[in-house]
Amino acid sequence: MRAVGYFRKQKTTEWSSVDNSFELDFSEYCEINFHQNIGVYIDEFGSKSQYIRLLAFLKDSDSEYLVVIPNAKHLGADLEKLTRSLLEISSMGSKSLCMSENMPDPVQNAFQTLGVKGVSKTRSDRVKESMRIKAAQGKPLGRPPYGYIINEDGNLAKVSQEATIVELIYRLYTKDQIGFRLIAQHLNDSEITTRKGKPWNVVTVRDVLRNIAYTGTYTRFGLRKSKVHEAIIPPEIFKSAQDITKSRRPIGRVSNSDPFLLSGLIYCANCGSKMMGVTRKQKWVRQDNRRSFGTYRYYQCQSRQNQGRCSYVTWRASMLESTVIGRLFEHVSNVVEETQVQDVEPINMHQRIKEINSDRVKTAERRMLSALRRVANAEIPLDLMSEYIKNLDAARKISNRSRSSKQPKVFKELHEMESLKYEDKRVLLEERIRNIRVYKERVEVSF
């Protein structure tokens, strides 16, 4: 494969600052791995001019290249910056690798070399070294998957009763062609619970169906060992399940449907679960034989969607959203009437807005880090990180705008609700509404 090297000089002498040293290392790397050496790009400390040139080269070449770096630090000083660099290179149709023999994957390498904010690097290194030793021996790390326990020897051992349920899930999915939700409903109707005694849902069923550990294979830290422990599912059945999932919904697909305005803000008054937005598409044939298509959007209880348990609360999205906005407008009107002061704001409103924005940014950062860990574990593709980066940028943008500019007048916001962007509508609702409880025929909004 055609390879280009990239090296960023550092403050210290941890890596050689001599250009030729990196070039020689890169040349040797290409010879050993049978890559075609296209050249190197070397940035001085604090400069990104050569990195920009590298991106321009990748873009103009319109071909796939392997971007080789000594380790993850050369593409970013922290996990977020590294992720942005990897996404930039990926968007040009190329990929990156580290010259490290033990940790060539840049994301896995980053967790080793960069560490995680707030975690002691020394302690983290000791823990990771211990984990790598266990991984090399094929020893399980963390909680064993459903269907297994960790025996006295530190290996995975099959739990007969749970293994039977795993086999049932795979049979329903591959042989009977039943989807995640119907499988969860079947298990719940049969009064079968998870290991924690909770009902099954889409996520728990999906995790069972994509865990290669059930074939007796061990994967961790880039290592992959087969026949390490007793298998529950034959490899061919597991492969069949992955093929079915890929055919139904490609792994890593990001939905382009419009977001639901009230997602995460509303709760089912019947069971207390969050309500979620659901899009239904229907098509039919008219009397004149013309085909027609319709898209319908609803909010319904999440437990109904995932577990098939709550069948009580379902609202058309447009009706519920207009109802909530109407209640907000009514609330603001009453406040103004009582105080006889136009555009009044509660005394603690600005502090509340600040806290909401801060929490929004922290949540976006936490989700990005969690997703990056999944990339390191090969659970999701790197390209999906672009969505988490976009969400983080949007959260920071809203937070900075709230700090740097005067809050718009609430009446003006409400009157112009339809023309506002989705992010602005969400901010407006989050800043002024504390809780929304939805019944079958009414809505309670707390401010």
LUMDOFI-950794 format. One record per residue (C-alpha): residue number from 0; residue in three letters; chain; x, y, z. Coordinates in nm, 4 decimals. Each point is the difference from the previous one (the first is absolute). Layout:
! LUMDOFI-950794
   n res chain        u        v        w
 NUM ala     A        X        Y        Z
...
This chain:
! LUMDOFI-950794
   n res chain        u        v        w
   0 met     A   0.0000   0.0000   0.0000
   1 arg     A   0.1161   0.3562  -0.0676
   2 ala     A   0.1068   0.1646   0.3268
   3 val     A   0.0901   0.3517   0.1109
   4 gly     A   0.1612   0.0831   0.3317
   5 tyr     A  -0.0927   0.2832   0.2326
   6 phe     A   0.2128   0.1180   0.2924
   7 arg     A  -0.0574   0.2914   0.2386
   8 lys     A   0.2990   0.1157   0.2038
   9 gln     A  -0.0557   0.0209   0.3731
  10 lys     A   0.1285   0.2228   0.2782
  11 thr     A   0.1993  -0.2807   0.1582
  12 thr     A   0.2474  -0.2471  -0.1451
  13 glu     A  -0.2410  -0.2902   0.0503
  14 trp     A   0.0181  -0.0461  -0.3749
  15 ser     A   0.2987   0.0979  -0.2084
  16 ser     A  -0.0193   0.3530  -0.1384
  17 val     A   0.2257  -0.0918  -0.2904
  18 asp     A  -0.2044  -0.0173  -0.3190
  19 asn     A   0.2136  -0.2772  -0.1480
  20 ser     A  -0.0609  -0.2222   0.3040
  21 phe     A  -0.3734  -0.0114  -0.0605
  22 glu     A   0.0492  -0.0390  -0.3732
  23 leu     A   0.2264  -0.3010   0.0574
  24 asp     A  -0.2477  -0.1564   0.2451
  25 phe     A  -0.2847   0.0555  -0.2443
  26 ser     A   0.2004  -0.1414  -0.2895
  27 glu     A   0.0812  -0.3122   0.2018
  28 tyr     A  -0.3671  -0.0310   0.1005
  29 cys     A  -0.1061   0.0091  -0.3664
  30 glu     A   0.2554  -0.2655  -0.0966
  31 ile     A  -0.1045  -0.2367   0.2776
  32 asn     A  -0.3722   0.0377  -0.0757
  33 phe     A   0.0352   0.0122  -0.3807
  34 his     A  -0.1373   0.3543  -0.0333
  35 gln     A   0.0971   0.2394  -0.2766
  36 asn     A   0.1850   0.2958   0.1555
  37 ile     A  -0.1521   0.3190  -0.1458
  38 gly     A   0.1769   0.2448   0.2350
  39 val     A  -0.0232   0.1716   0.3376
  40 tyr     A  -0.1465   0.3207   0.1440
  41 ile     A   0.1713   0.1443   0.3067
  42 asp     A  -0.1390   0.2891   0.2069
  43 glu     A   0.2065   0.2166   0.2306
  44 phe     A  -0.1268   0.0348   0.3578
  45 gly     A  -0.3152   0.2142   0.0112
  46 ser     A  -0.0467  -0.0056  -0.3775
  47 lys     A  -0.2589  -0.1856  -0.2105
  48 ser     A   0.1084   0.1229  -0.3417
  49 gln     A   0.1248  -0.3411  -0.1133
  50 tyr     A  -0.3116  -0.1691   0.1337
  51 ile     A  -0.2105   0.2379  -0.2110
  52 arg     A   0.2181  -0.0840  -0.2992
  53 leu     A  -0.0513  -0.3697   0.0729
  54 leu     A  -0.3790   0.0417  -0.0014
  55 ala     A   0.0182   0.1932  -0.3262
  56 phe     A   0.2100  -0.2770  -0.1533
  57 leu     A  -0.2459  -0.2692   0.1093
  58 lys     A  -0.2913   0.2008  -0.1351
  59 asp     A   0.1587   0.0797  -0.3357
  60 ser     A   0.1289  -0.3535  -0.0568
  61 asp     A  -0.3506  -0.1473   0.0228
  62 ser     A   0.1569  -0.3332   0.1014
  63 glu     A   0.0273  -0.2025   0.3190
  64 tyr     A   0.3207   0.0391   0.2029
  65 leu     A   0.1243  -0.1266   0.3318
  66 val     A   0.1048   0.2871   0.2290
  67 val     A   0.2685  -0.1371   0.2338
  68 ile     A   0.0871   0.1722   0.3307
  69 pro     A   0.2322  -0.1001   0.2858
  70 asn     A  -0.2949   0.0017   0.2421
  71 ala     A  -0.3298   0.1786   0.0631
  72 lys     A   0.1634   0.3096   0.1544
  73 his     A   0.1136   0.1128  -0.3433
  74 leu     A  -0.3590   0.0537  -0.1167
  75 gly     A  -0.1376   0.1587   0.3160
  76 ala     A   0.0980   0.1091   0.3495
  77 asp     A  -0.3215  -0.1467   0.1425
  78 leu     A  -0.2696  -0.2486  -0.0973
  79 glu     A  -0.2297   0.2609  -0.1529
  80 lys     A   0.2709   0.1543  -0.2204
  81 leu     A   0.1153  -0.3450  -0.1087
  82 thr     A  -0.3575  -0.0932  -0.0938
  83 arg     A  -0.0386   0.3132  -0.2098
  84 ser     A   0.3273  -0.0748  -0.1830
  85 leu     A  -0.0960  -0.3618  -0.0645
  86 leu     A  -0.3375   0.1102  -0.1370
  87 glu     A   0.1693   0.2524  -0.2288
  88 ile     A   0.2299  -0.2668  -0.1411
  89 ser     A  -0.2875  -0.2462  -0.0297
  90 ser     A  -0.2100   0.2565  -0.1888
  91 met     A   0.2760   0.0061  -0.2653
  92 gly     A  -0.0421  -0.3730  -0.0547
  93 ser     A   0.3152  -0.0979   0.1934
  94 lys     A   0.0706  -0.1590   0.3375
  95 ser     A   0.2639   0.0288   0.2728
  96 leu     A   0.2230  -0.2459   0.1814
  97 cys     A   0.2678   0.0266   0.2681
  98 met     A   0.3435  -0.1542  -0.0413
  99 ser     A  -0.0379  -0.1668   0.3397
 100 glu     A   0.0005  -0.3800  -0.0344
 101 asn     A  -0.2029  -0.0500   0.3184
 102 met     A  -0.2568   0.2737  -0.0599
 103 pro     A  -0.0270   0.0941  -0.3702
 104 asp     A  -0.3621   0.1215   0.0151
 105 pro     A   0.0080   0.3804   0.0607
 106 val     A  -0.3050   0.0042   0.2292
 107 gln     A   0.1232  -0.2889   0.2142
 108 asn     A   0.3437   0.1603  -0.0028
 109 ala     A  -0.1517   0.3305   0.1144
 110 phe     A  -0.1558  -0.1509   0.3120
 111 gln     A   0.3448  -0.1398   0.0798
 112 thr     A   0.2179   0.3033  -0.0797
 113 leu     A  -0.2358   0.2908   0.0677
 114 gly     A  -0.1969  -0.1426   0.2902
 115 val     A  -0.3389   0.1351   0.1076
 116 lys     A  -0.0625   0.3405   0.1557
 117 gly     A  -0.0277  -0.0231   0.3785
 118 val     A   0.1672  -0.3439   0.0212
 119 ser     A   0.3512  -0.0480   0.1367
 120 lys     A   0.2249  -0.0950  -0.2919
 121 thr     A   0.2282  -0.2102   0.2228
 122 arg     A  -0.2891  -0.1905   0.1545
 123 ser     A  -0.1648  -0.0326  -0.3392
 124 asp     A   0.3187  -0.1511  -0.1462
 125 arg     A   0.0239  -0.2550   0.2822
 126 val     A  -0.3639  -0.1012  -0.0421
 127 lys     A   0.0329  -0.0286  -0.3777
 128 glu     A   0.3186  -0.2050   0.0271
 129 ser     A  -0.1758  -0.2421   0.2328
 130 met     A  -0.2962  -0.0157  -0.2387
 131 arg     A   0.2277  -0.0672  -0.2981
 132 ile     A   0.1651  -0.2886   0.1830
 133 lys     A  -0.3425  -0.1516   0.0691
 134 ala     A  -0.1065   0.0642  -0.3585
 135 ala     A   0.3087  -0.1777  -0.1335
 136 gln     A  -0.1046  -0.3024   0.2047
 137 gly     A  -0.3573   0.0208  -0.1274
 138 lys     A  -0.1306   0.0876   0.3474
 139 pro     A  -0.3332   0.1893   0.0088
 140 leu     A   0.0040   0.3614   0.1162
 141 gly     A  -0.2964   0.1640   0.1696
 142 arg     A  -0.3469  -0.1518   0.0221
 143 pro     A  -0.0485  -0.3271  -0.1874
 144 pro     A  -0.2632   0.0032  -0.2760
 145 tyr     A  -0.3445  -0.1466   0.0638
 146 gly     A   0.0314  -0.3777  -0.0229
 147 tyr     A   0.3408  -0.0182   0.1711
 148 ile     A   0.1613   0.0356   0.3415
 149 ile     A   0.3666   0.0338   0.0925
 150 asn     A   0.1140  -0.3226   0.1654
 151 glu     A   0.2702  -0.0530   0.2618
 152 asp     A   0.2693  -0.0149  -0.2692
 153 gly     A  -0.1000   0.3437  -0.1284
 154 asn     A  -0.1484  -0.1379  -0.3222
 155 leu     A  -0.3485   0.0245  -0.1475
 156 ala     A  -0.2237  -0.2940   0.0854
 157 lys     A  -0.3451  -0.0634  -0.1466
 158 val     A  -0.3151   0.0471   0.2101
 159 ser     A  -0.2411  -0.2626  -0.1314
 160 gln     A  -0.3267   0.1837   0.0694
 161 glu     A   0.1214   0.3288  -0.1470
 162 ala     A   0.1702  -0.1750  -0.2929
 163 thr     A  -0.3385  -0.1486  -0.0935
 164 ile     A  -0.1457   0.3511  -0.0197
 165 val     A   0.2915   0.1156  -0.2188
 166 glu     A  -0.0654  -0.2920  -0.2357
 167 leu     A  -0.3699   0.0937  -0.0062
 168 ile     A   0.0800   0.3613  -0.0918
 169 tyr     A   0.2225  -0.1069  -0.2899
 170 arg     A  -0.2575  -0.2536  -0.1211
 171 leu     A  -0.2816   0.2567   0.0041
 172 tyr     A   0.2195   0.2487  -0.1876
 173 thr     A   0.1636  -0.2234  -0.2620
 174 lys     A  -0.2544  -0.2786  -0.0546
 175 asp     A  -0.3330   0.1661   0.0782
 176 gln     A   0.1119   0.3412  -0.1332
 177 ile     A  -0.1403   0.1880   0.3022
 178 gly     A   0.1325   0.3499   0.0722
 179 phe     A   0.1552   0.1407   0.3183
 180 arg     A  -0.3205   0.1455   0.1437
 181 leu     A  -0.2116  -0.3099  -0.0581
 182 ile     A   0.2709  -0.2173   0.1532
 183 ala     A   0.0031   0.2247   0.3098
 184 gln     A  -0.3786  -0.0178   0.0171
 185 his     A   0.0068  -0.3792  -0.0323
 186 leu     A   0.2507  -0.0319   0.2861
 187 asn     A  -0.1962   0.2386   0.2206
 188 asp     A  -0.3306  -0.1739  -0.0739
 189 ser     A   0.1690  -0.3263   0.1008
 190 glu     A   0.1074   0.1687   0.3273
 191 ile     A   0.3683  -0.0428  -0.0836
 192 thr     A   0.2139   0.2784   0.1462
 193 thr     A   0.3558   0.1184  -0.0476
 194 arg     A   0.2723  -0.0917   0.2479
 195 lys     A  -0.0933   0.3068   0.2056
 196 gly     A  -0.3626  -0.1075   0.0116
 197 lys     A  -0.1125   0.2747  -0.2389
 198 pro     A  -0.2143  -0.0281  -0.3152
 199 trp     A   0.1712  -0.0487  -0.3353
 200 asn     A   0.0104   0.2863  -0.2479
 201 val     A   0.1400   0.0804  -0.3434
 202 val     A   0.3482   0.0809   0.1330
 203 thr     A   0.0438  -0.3130   0.2133
 204 val     A  -0.1191  -0.2252  -0.2834
 205 arg     A   0.2224   0.1786  -0.2523
 206 asp     A   0.3069  -0.0321   0.2252
 207 val     A  -0.0502  -0.3773   0.0258
 208 leu     A  -0.0341  -0.0327  -0.3767
 209 arg     A   0.3224   0.1809  -0.0805
 210 asn     A   0.2306  -0.1343   0.2742
 211 ile     A   0.2559  -0.2298  -0.1624
 212 ala     A   0.0859  -0.1441   0.3426
 213 tyr     A  -0.2882  -0.2447  -0.0486
 214 thr     A   0.2045  -0.1786  -0.2688
 215 gly     A   0.2789  -0.0686   0.2512
 216 thr     A   0.2086   0.2867  -0.1405
 217 tyr     A   0.1831   0.2508   0.2190
 218 thr     A   0.0671   0.3557  -0.1225
 219 arg     A   0.1670   0.2822   0.1913
 220 phe     A   0.2740   0.2595  -0.0615
 221 gly     A   0.0236  -0.1012  -0.3629
 222 leu     A   0.0514  -0.3671   0.0931
 223 arg     A  -0.2276  -0.2693  -0.1387
 224 lys     A   0.0113  -0.3613   0.1175
 225 ser     A  -0.2416  -0.2736  -0.0997
 226 lys     A  -0.1061  -0.3050   0.2063
 227 val     A   0.1119   0.1662   0.3241
 228 his     A  -0.3157  -0.1029   0.1879
 229 glu     A  -0.3043  -0.2186  -0.0634
 230 ala     A  -0.2164   0.1338  -0.2824
 231 ile     A  -0.3758   0.0447   0.0297
 232 ile     A  -0.0643   0.0900  -0.3644
 233 pro     A   0.1686  -0.1612  -0.3055
 234 pro     A   0.2040   0.2480  -0.2087
 235 glu     A  -0.2227  -0.0479  -0.3035
 236 ile     A  -0.3133   0.0948   0.1990
 237 phe     A   0.1760   0.3075   0.1371
 238 lys     A   0.1051   0.1025  -0.3512
 239 ser     A  -0.3553  -0.0500  -0.1211
 240 ala     A  -0.1248   0.2347   0.2724
 241 gln     A   0.2520   0.2677  -0.1016
 242 asp     A  -0.0991  -0.0347  -0.3661
 243 ile     A  -0.3676   0.0408   0.0881
 244 thr     A   0.0731   0.3105   0.2074
 245 lys     A   0.2077   0.1487  -0.2796
 246 ser     A  -0.2722  -0.0658  -0.2586
 247 arg     A  -0.2707   0.1527   0.2182
 248 arg     A   0.1903   0.3028   0.1180
 249 pro     A   0.3644   0.0567  -0.0987
 250 ile     A   0.2330   0.0241   0.2976
 251 gly     A   0.0850   0.3603   0.0746
 252 arg     A  -0.2871   0.1474  -0.1996
 253 val     A  -0.0918   0.3447   0.1271
 254 ser     A  -0.3617   0.0981  -0.0352
 255 asn     A  -0.0664   0.3148  -0.2005
 256 ser     A  -0.3581   0.0384   0.1240
 257 asp     A  -0.0986   0.3269   0.1643
 258 pro     A   0.0564  -0.0026   0.3773
 259 phe     A  -0.2946   0.0034   0.2380
 260 leu     A  -0.0329   0.3258   0.1915
 261 leu     A  -0.1082  -0.1518   0.3325
 262 ser     A   0.2233  -0.3098   0.0060
 263 gly     A   0.1492  -0.0457   0.3458
 264 leu     A  -0.2286   0.2628   0.1543
 265 ile     A  -0.3272  -0.1908   0.0338
 266 tyr     A  -0.1010  -0.2885   0.2265
 267 cys     A  -0.2822  -0.2515  -0.0125
 268 ala     A  -0.2352   0.0711   0.2919
 269 asn     A  -0.1069  -0.3647  -0.0057
 270 cys     A   0.3361  -0.1667   0.0752
 271 gly     A   0.2482   0.2872   0.0447
 272 ser     A   0.2179  -0.0984  -0.2965
 273 lys     A   0.1278   0.2546  -0.2495
 274 met     A  -0.1995   0.0381  -0.3191
 275 met     A   0.1792  -0.0211  -0.3336
 276 gly     A  -0.0669   0.1182  -0.3526
 277 val     A  -0.1030  -0.2624  -0.2531
 278 thr     A  -0.0324   0.0434  -0.3769
 279 arg     A  -0.2364  -0.2247  -0.1933
 280 lys     A  -0.0010  -0.0151  -0.3784
 281 gln     A  -0.3000  -0.1362  -0.1857
 282 lys     A  -0.0805  -0.0527  -0.3663
 283 trp     A  -0.3238  -0.0917  -0.1694
 284 val     A  -0.1626  -0.0200  -0.3411
 285 arg     A  -0.2786   0.2409  -0.0942
 286 gln     A  -0.3107  -0.0946  -0.1921
 287 asp     A   0.1631   0.1298  -0.3172
 288 asn     A   0.2956  -0.2399   0.0669
 289 arg     A   0.2396   0.2820   0.0857
 290 arg     A   0.2366  -0.0686   0.2887
 291 ser     A  -0.0039   0.2363   0.2977
 292 phe     A   0.2417   0.0353   0.2892
 293 gly     A  -0.0442   0.1497   0.3456
 294 thr     A   0.2325   0.0684   0.2933
 295 tyr     A  -0.1490   0.0212   0.3485
 296 arg     A   0.1804   0.1093   0.3151
 297 tyr     A  -0.1005  -0.1012   0.3528
 298 tyr     A   0.1190   0.0141   0.3573
 299 gln     A  -0.0504  -0.3186   0.1952
 300 cys     A   0.1166  -0.1553   0.3248
 301 gln     A   0.3534  -0.1382  -0.0264
 302 ser     A  -0.0904  -0.3120   0.1968
 303 arg     A  -0.2678  -0.0749  -0.2583
 304 gln     A   0.2519   0.0401  -0.2807
 305 asn     A   0.2755  -0.2081   0.1583
 306 gln     A  -0.1771  -0.2482   0.2263
 307 gly     A  -0.3557  -0.0218  -0.1300
 308 arg     A  -0.1376   0.0723   0.3469
 309 cys     A  -0.1628   0.3454   0.0049
 310 ser     A  -0.2769   0.0411  -0.2579
 311 tyr     A  -0.1606   0.3005   0.1600
 312 val     A   0.1475   0.3291  -0.1248
 313 thr     A   0.0477   0.0922  -0.3671
 314 trp     A  -0.0317   0.3529  -0.1466
 315 arg     A   0.0380   0.1444  -0.3476
 316 ala     A   0.3209   0.2054   0.0035
 317 ser     A  -0.1550   0.3177  -0.1391
 318 met     A  -0.2840  -0.0100   0.2543
 319 leu     A   0.2239  -0.0570   0.3031
 320 glu     A   0.2557   0.2632  -0.1058
 321 ser     A  -0.2674   0.2657  -0.0651
 322 thr     A  -0.1621  -0.0832   0.3354
 323 val     A   0.3265   0.0438   0.1921
 324 ile     A   0.0876   0.3241  -0.1800
 325 gly     A  -0.3518   0.1300   0.0658
 326 arg     A   0.0365  -0.0742   0.3717
 327 leu     A   0.3320   0.1839   0.0045
 328 phe     A  -0.1507   0.3049  -0.1693
 329 glu     A  -0.2911  -0.0066   0.2457
 330 his     A   0.2404  -0.0231   0.2951
 331 val     A   0.2065   0.2974  -0.1158
 332 ser     A  -0.3159   0.2043  -0.0622
 333 asn     A  -0.1194  -0.0680   0.3543
 334 val     A   0.3365   0.1015   0.1466
 335 val     A  -0.0047   0.3271  -0.1912
 336 glu     A  -0.3575   0.0698   0.1023
 337 glu     A   0.0738  -0.0661   0.3667
 338 thr     A   0.3129   0.2117   0.0171
 339 gln     A  -0.1089   0.2653  -0.2527
 340 val     A   0.3548   0.0015  -0.1285
 341 gln     A   0.0677  -0.0852  -0.3632
 342 asp     A   0.2439  -0.2795  -0.0802
 343 val     A   0.0584  -0.0833   0.3624
 344 glu     A   0.2545  -0.2696   0.0779
 345 pro     A   0.0316  -0.1919   0.3288
 346 ile     A   0.2839   0.1224   0.2208
 347 asn     A   0.1896  -0.3285  -0.0291
 348 met     A  -0.0678  -0.0470  -0.3729
 349 his     A   0.3498   0.0927  -0.1155
 350 gln     A   0.1576  -0.2360   0.2512
 351 arg     A  -0.2330  -0.2771  -0.1119
 352 ile     A   0.0855   0.0661  -0.3652
 353 lys     A   0.3700  -0.0113   0.0859
 354 glu     A  -0.0405  -0.3332   0.1798
 355 ile     A  -0.2032  -0.1493  -0.2854
 356 asn     A   0.2594   0.1049  -0.2571
 357 ser     A   0.2840  -0.1326   0.2134
 358 asp     A  -0.1769  -0.3336   0.0435
 359 arg     A  -0.0678  -0.0139  -0.3741
 360 val     A   0.3706   0.0416  -0.0802
 361 lys     A   0.1073  -0.2541   0.2633
 362 thr     A  -0.2532  -0.2504  -0.1303
 363 ala     A   0.1231   0.0470  -0.3580
 364 glu     A   0.3627  -0.0470   0.1138
 365 arg     A  -0.0894  -0.3109   0.1985
 366 arg     A  -0.1890  -0.1524  -0.2930
 367 met     A   0.2883   0.0730  -0.2344
 368 leu     A   0.2475  -0.1721   0.2335
 369 ser     A  -0.2317  -0.2982   0.0439
 370 ala     A  -0.0414  -0.0333  -0.3770
 371 leu     A   0.3768   0.0253  -0.0494
 372 arg     A   0.0460  -0.2916   0.2385
 373 arg     A  -0.2406  -0.1991  -0.2156
 374 val     A   0.2099   0.0882  -0.3048
 375 ala     A   0.3094  -0.1251   0.1839
 376 asn     A  -0.1832  -0.3269   0.0725
 377 ala     A  -0.1038  -0.0304  -0.3677
 378 glu     A  -0.3679   0.0210   0.0940
 379 ile     A  -0.0801   0.2932  -0.2299
 380 pro     A   0.1845   0.1553  -0.2985
 381 leu     A   0.2084   0.3163   0.0344
 382 asp     A  -0.2245   0.1896  -0.2432
 383 leu     A  -0.2798   0.0035   0.2576
 384 met     A   0.2131   0.2277   0.2201
 385 ser     A  -0.0817   0.2888  -0.2337
 386 glu     A  -0.3527   0.0069   0.1454
 387 tyr     A   0.1328   0.0223   0.3560
 388 ile     A   0.2407   0.2782  -0.0989
 389 lys     A  -0.2869   0.1930  -0.1639
 390 asn     A  -0.2101  -0.0353   0.3161
 391 leu     A   0.2918   0.1201   0.2133
 392 asp     A   0.0597   0.3020  -0.2244
 393 ala     A  -0.3711   0.0864   0.0063
 394 ala     A  -0.0105  -0.0201   0.3813
 395 arg     A   0.3044   0.2262   0.0340
 396 lys     A  -0.1397   0.2459  -0.2537
 397 ile     A  -0.3253   0.0335   0.1927
 398 ser     A   0.1880   0.0348   0.3293
 399 asn     A   0.2334   0.2707  -0.1364
 400 arg     A  -0.2872   0.1898  -0.1599
 401 ser     A  -0.1921  -0.0002   0.3285
 402 arg     A   0.3013   0.1398   0.1872
 403 ser     A   0.0993   0.2612  -0.2558
 404 ser     A  -0.3365   0.1411  -0.1036
 405 lys     A  -0.3074   0.1291   0.1707
 406 gln     A  -0.2803  -0.2520   0.0233
 407 pro     A  -0.2706   0.0703  -0.2599
 408 lys     A  -0.3411   0.1111   0.1259
 409 val     A  -0.2183  -0.2956   0.0829
 410 phe     A  -0.3111   0.1326  -0.1773
 411 lys     A   0.1954   0.0615  -0.3180
 412 glu     A   0.1406  -0.3514   0.0177
 413 leu     A  -0.3418  -0.1541   0.0420
 414 his     A  -0.1578   0.2024  -0.2795
 415 glu     A   0.2842  -0.0983  -0.2323
 416 met     A   0.0089  -0.3632   0.1148
 417 glu     A  -0.0691  -0.1439  -0.3447
 418 ser     A   0.2886   0.1909  -0.1602
 419 leu     A   0.2554  -0.0975   0.2653
 420 lys     A   0.2569  -0.2718  -0.0664
 421 tyr     A  -0.0428  -0.3335   0.1763
 422 glu     A   0.2880   0.0719   0.2435
 423 asp     A  -0.1517   0.3368   0.0971
 424 lys     A  -0.3410  -0.1560   0.0581
 425 arg     A   0.1554  -0.2616   0.2263
 426 val     A   0.1855   0.2659   0.1990
 427 leu     A  -0.3204   0.1995   0.0418
 428 leu     A  -0.1885  -0.3017   0.1345
 429 glu     A   0.2820  -0.1310   0.2217
 430 glu     A   0.0567   0.3399   0.1610
 431 arg     A  -0.3633   0.0575   0.0926
 432 ile     A  -0.1592  -0.3421   0.0518
 433 arg     A   0.0931  -0.2269   0.2883
 434 asn     A  -0.2174  -0.3046  -0.0615
 435 ile     A  -0.2602  -0.1298  -0.2474
 436 arg     A  -0.2291  -0.2894   0.0917
 437 val     A  -0.2172  -0.1423  -0.2740
 438 tyr     A  -0.3280  -0.1803   0.0621
 439 lys     A  -0.2235  -0.1669  -0.2547
 440 glu     A  -0.2167   0.3089  -0.0463
 441 arg     A   0.1793   0.2831   0.1812
 442 val     A   0.3415   0.1512   0.0679
 443 glu     A   0.1497   0.1417   0.3214
 444 val     A   0.2797   0.2559  -0.0472
 445 ser     A   0.2031   0.1185   0.3007
 446 phe     A   0.1981   0.3232  -0.0202
